[in-house]
Amino acid sequence: MRSSIAFSVLSVLAVASAQTSTGKLGDALVVTDNPVGAVYVAALSDGGKVSGSVSAVAASNGTGVSFTVSFKDLPKSGGPFLYHIHDLAVPANGSCASTLAHQDPYQRGEDPPCDSSNPKTCQVGDLSGKYGKVTADPFEASYTDLYASTKPGSFAFFGNRSIVVHYANKTRIACANFELKSSTNATASATAAAAPTTSSTPSSVPKPPPAPPAPGAAAAGAMAPLSLLFGAFLAALML
């Protein structure tokens, strides 16, 4: 009897485990320190295969990011279409293939597919997996993602990454980089993040010796006490 109960419990746990997939570093964490006022936009070219944009605004309380998605001029077949935040920016040659894989800081992987009812277990960059595929042309959607970050240097920051639109078979159709469009207190941080320093001076390196005094400075310093003594001598003679 006990063995059958134990088997049933293990079966339930196995099914539950198969239905959701947590990253190697755990579930995605809710971001609560997004810089208020930060606005990022990835604009797809009107001359490309898809036009539109993905706008992202930090929530007023710093928790999560509000996304506004707008696509049009989609291919007539090959849908429903997918879109994700990818790890790298689009290079100057416009190659969507160079953006690498989905943004996935918790190392979840793409399989099994994202469970939209439990978004914290999905890849951070899998926006269509969490909030719905592109099923219409034109297509519009708005939602708040609690796991994305507009804070440069943070685990889930996407401001230096790209958005990529895919066919249903995951072939890439179009892509665009996120760019900072407006900010009240994130601009300086974003600028610093865009040009990080590659090295720093170790504390053990001795400081350089002070610069030698300018010519004549030492002599002038030595003459100052003598001039004071001479003035005092003249004052004494006048008494």
C-alpha positions as CSV (number, residue, x, y, z in Angstrom):
1,M,0.0,0.0,0.0
2,R,2.7,2.4,1.0
3,S,4.8,1.6,-2.1
4,S,1.8,2.4,-4.3
5,I,1.2,5.7,-2.6
6,A,4.9,6.6,-3.0
7,F,4.8,5.7,-6.6
8,S,1.7,7.9,-7.2
9,V,3.4,10.8,-5.5
10,L,6.6,10.4,-7.6
11,S,4.5,10.2,-10.7
12,V,2.7,13.5,-9.9
13,L,6.1,15.2,-9.2
14,A,7.5,13.9,-12.5
15,V,4.5,15.3,-14.4
16,A,4.8,18.6,-12.7
17,S,8.5,18.8,-13.4
18,A,8.0,18.0,-17.1
19,Q,5.4,20.8,-17.4
20,T,7.7,23.6,-16.2
21,S,11.3,24.2,-16.6
22,T,13.4,26.4,-14.3
23,G,16.7,27.8,-15.3
24,K,20.0,26.4,-14.0
25,L,20.2,29.5,-11.9
26,G,16.6,29.3,-10.7
27,D,13.4,31.1,-11.6
28,A,13.6,34.7,-13.0
29,L,13.5,37.3,-10.3
30,V,11.1,40.2,-10.2
31,V,13.0,43.4,-10.9
32,T,12.2,46.2,-8.5
33,D,15.0,48.8,-9.1
34,N,14.3,49.9,-12.7
35,P,15.3,53.5,-13.2
36,V,12.0,55.5,-13.4
37,G,11.7,57.3,-16.7
38,A,13.9,55.1,-18.7
39,V,12.4,54.5,-22.2
40,Y,13.9,52.1,-24.8
41,V,12.7,51.6,-28.3
42,A,13.6,49.0,-31.0
43,A,12.3,50.3,-34.3
44,L,12.1,47.9,-37.3
45,S,13.0,49.5,-40.6
46,D,10.1,50.4,-42.9
47,G,12.2,49.0,-45.8
48,G,12.6,45.6,-44.2
49,K,10.4,42.5,-44.3
50,V,8.5,43.7,-41.1
51,S,8.0,47.2,-39.9
52,G,7.0,48.5,-36.4
53,S,8.5,48.8,-33.0
54,V,8.8,47.5,-29.5
55,S,8.8,50.2,-26.9
56,A,9.7,49.6,-23.3
57,V,9.1,51.9,-20.4
58,A,10.2,51.4,-16.8
59,A,7.2,51.2,-14.4
60,S,6.5,54.2,-12.3
61,N,7.4,52.3,-9.1
62,G,10.5,50.7,-10.6
63,T,9.0,47.2,-10.6
64,G,8.9,45.6,-14.1
65,V,8.8,47.1,-17.6
66,S,5.8,48.0,-19.7
67,F,6.1,46.9,-23.3
68,T,4.1,48.2,-26.2
69,V,4.5,46.0,-29.4
70,S,3.4,47.1,-32.9
71,F,4.1,45.1,-36.0
72,K,2.8,45.4,-39.6
73,D,3.7,44.3,-43.1
74,L,4.3,40.8,-41.9
75,P,4.8,37.9,-44.4
76,K,1.6,36.4,-45.8
77,S,2.5,33.0,-44.6
78,G,4.7,31.3,-42.1
79,G,3.0,32.4,-39.0
80,P,2.1,32.6,-36.2
81,F,5.2,34.7,-35.8
82,L,7.5,34.9,-32.7
83,Y,9.6,37.7,-31.3
84,H,12.2,37.7,-28.6
85,I,14.9,39.8,-27.0
86,H,18.3,38.4,-28.2
87,D,21.6,38.4,-26.5
88,L,23.5,40.7,-28.8
89,A,22.9,43.9,-30.7
90,V,22.4,43.8,-34.5
91,P,25.8,44.6,-36.1
92,A,26.4,47.3,-38.7
93,N,25.8,44.8,-41.6
94,G,22.2,44.2,-40.3
95,S,22.7,40.4,-39.8
96,C,20.0,39.1,-37.5
97,A,21.9,35.8,-37.3
98,S,24.7,37.7,-35.4
99,T,22.4,38.5,-32.4
100,L,22.9,34.9,-31.1
101,A,20.2,33.3,-28.9
102,H,17.4,34.6,-26.7
103,Q,18.3,36.6,-23.7
104,D,18.5,33.9,-21.0
105,P,20.4,35.0,-17.9
106,Y,19.0,32.2,-15.8
107,Q,20.2,29.6,-18.3
108,R,16.8,27.9,-18.9
109,G,17.1,27.1,-22.6
110,E,14.3,27.0,-25.2
111,D,13.0,23.6,-24.5
112,P,10.5,22.7,-23.3
113,P,8.4,25.7,-24.6
114,C,7.6,28.5,-22.2
115,D,4.6,28.1,-20.0
116,S,2.8,31.4,-20.2
117,S,0.9,30.7,-17.0
118,N,4.2,30.7,-15.1
119,P,6.3,33.4,-16.8
120,K,9.1,33.4,-14.2
121,T,10.1,29.9,-15.5
122,C,10.5,31.2,-19.0
123,Q,13.5,32.8,-20.7
124,V,13.6,36.5,-19.8
125,G,13.8,37.4,-23.5
126,D,10.9,35.1,-24.7
127,L,8.3,37.8,-25.0
128,S,6.0,36.0,-27.4
129,G,6.2,32.8,-25.3
130,K,5.1,34.7,-22.2
131,Y,2.6,37.1,-23.7
132,G,1.4,35.6,-27.0
133,K,2.5,35.1,-30.6
134,V,1.9,37.4,-33.5
135,T,-1.4,36.2,-35.1
136,A,-2.6,39.3,-37.0
137,D,-1.3,42.0,-39.4
138,P,-1.2,44.7,-38.1
139,F,-0.4,43.4,-34.6
140,E,-0.5,45.3,-31.4
141,A,0.0,44.2,-27.8
142,S,0.7,45.8,-24.4
143,Y,1.8,44.2,-21.2
144,T,4.1,44.5,-18.2
145,D,7.0,42.1,-17.8
146,L,8.2,41.8,-14.2
147,Y,11.5,40.2,-15.1
148,A,13.1,42.6,-17.6
149,S,15.4,45.4,-16.5
150,T,16.2,48.9,-17.8
151,K,19.1,49.2,-15.3
152,P,22.4,49.0,-17.1
153,G,24.7,46.3,-15.7
154,S,21.8,44.4,-14.1
155,F,21.2,40.7,-14.7
156,A,18.2,41.1,-17.0
157,F,19.2,44.4,-18.7
158,F,18.1,44.5,-22.4
159,G,18.9,48.1,-23.4
160,N,22.1,47.0,-25.2
161,R,20.4,44.0,-26.9
162,S,18.0,43.5,-29.9
163,I,14.5,42.4,-30.8
164,V,14.2,39.7,-33.4
165,V,11.0,38.6,-35.2
166,H,10.8,34.9,-36.4
167,Y,8.7,32.7,-38.5
168,A,6.9,29.9,-36.7
169,N,9.8,27.6,-37.6
170,K,12.1,30.0,-35.8
171,T,13.7,31.4,-39.0
172,R,14.6,35.0,-38.4
173,I,12.8,37.6,-40.4
174,A,13.7,41.0,-39.1
175,C,15.6,42.6,-36.2
176,A,16.4,46.0,-34.6
177,N,18.5,47.3,-31.7
178,F,17.0,48.8,-28.5
179,E,18.0,52.5,-28.1
180,L,17.6,54.7,-25.1
181,K,15.1,57.4,-26.1
182,S,14.3,59.1,-22.8
183,S,15.5,59.0,-19.2
184,T,15.6,61.0,-16.0
185,N,18.3,59.1,-14.1
186,A,19.5,56.3,-16.3
187,T,21.3,58.2,-19.1
188,A,24.6,58.5,-17.3
189,S,24.6,54.9,-16.3
190,A,23.7,53.8,-19.8
191,T,26.5,55.9,-21.2
192,A,29.0,54.4,-18.7
193,A,27.8,50.9,-19.6
194,A,28.3,51.5,-23.3
195,A,31.9,52.4,-22.9
196,P,33.2,50.3,-19.9
197,T,36.8,50.7,-18.8
198,T,38.9,47.7,-19.7
199,S,41.4,47.9,-16.8
200,S,42.0,49.6,-13.5
201,T,45.1,50.6,-11.6
202,P,45.8,48.1,-8.8
203,S,46.0,49.7,-5.3
204,S,49.5,48.2,-4.9
205,V,51.0,50.3,-7.6
206,P,53.0,53.2,-6.0
207,K,51.8,56.7,-6.8
208,P,54.2,58.7,-9.0
209,P,56.4,61.2,-7.1
210,P,55.2,64.8,-6.9
211,A,56.2,67.1,-9.7
212,P,59.3,69.2,-9.0
213,P,58.8,72.9,-8.1
214,A,58.9,75.4,-10.9
215,P,62.3,77.1,-11.5
216,G,62.8,79.9,-8.9
217,A,60.0,78.7,-6.6
218,A,62.5,77.2,-4.1
219,A,64.6,80.4,-4.0
220,A,61.5,82.5,-3.6
221,G,60.4,80.4,-0.7
222,A,63.7,80.7,1.0
223,M,63.8,84.5,0.7
224,A,60.4,84.9,2.4
225,P,61.7,84.5,6.0
226,L,64.7,86.8,5.3
227,S,62.4,89.6,4.1
228,L,60.3,89.3,7.2
229,L,63.4,89.6,9.5
230,F,64.7,92.6,7.5
231,G,61.3,94.4,8.0
232,A,61.4,93.7,11.7
233,F,65.0,95.1,11.9
234,L,63.9,98.4,10.2
235,A,60.9,98.7,12.5
236,A,63.2,98.4,15.5
237,L,65.5,101.2,14.3
238,M,62.6,103.6,13.9
239,L,61.6,103.2,17.6
